[in-house]
Amino acid sequence: MKYPICLQGFVFFALTFVLTSLPSHSFAQETQTSQADPLAGNWCGSWRSGQTGHHGKLRATFCRIGKSQVEAVFTGSFAKILPFRYKATLEIVHEEPGKIQLRGAQQLGPIMGTFSYAATVTADQFVATYQSRKDCGKWTMKKLHSCCR
């Protein structure tokens, strides 16, 4: 179907206008932001219990909540077959260029008590310790620059 030249011109103008007037956010800015924020991106590694020696895969994503908090979503496996997902709010204790220190705690009930954790994050490494009434251990992850397998 052929459209009149004036309609074709209008469509071309409208598309050009829409594409050039999109918000100034760009992929380049997103890349700069993620490079500037050590937490941005996907992380992959492992966890290990200091009490039992149990260990497994661990993945995480982080999202800043204001200037002093970070929401983390950890997913992984226990005993290679039991998946878990743990969402936590971490407090930013100290921040300097290229390094962030985090900590947090969550009440897990009368049997496990308080689950507390402290972490140090650099440009490509996340190292944390955790402790509860019946366990303690370590999480280690590296920032992914490609998909985690």
ABEGO torsion letter per residue (X at the ends): XBBBAAAAAAAAAAAAAAAAABBABBAAAAAAAAAABAABEBBBBBBBBAAAGBBBBBBBBBBBBEAABBBBBBBBBBGGABBBBBBBBBBBABBBBGBBBBBBBBBAEAAAEBBBBBBBBBAABBBBBBBBAABBBBBBBBBBABBBX
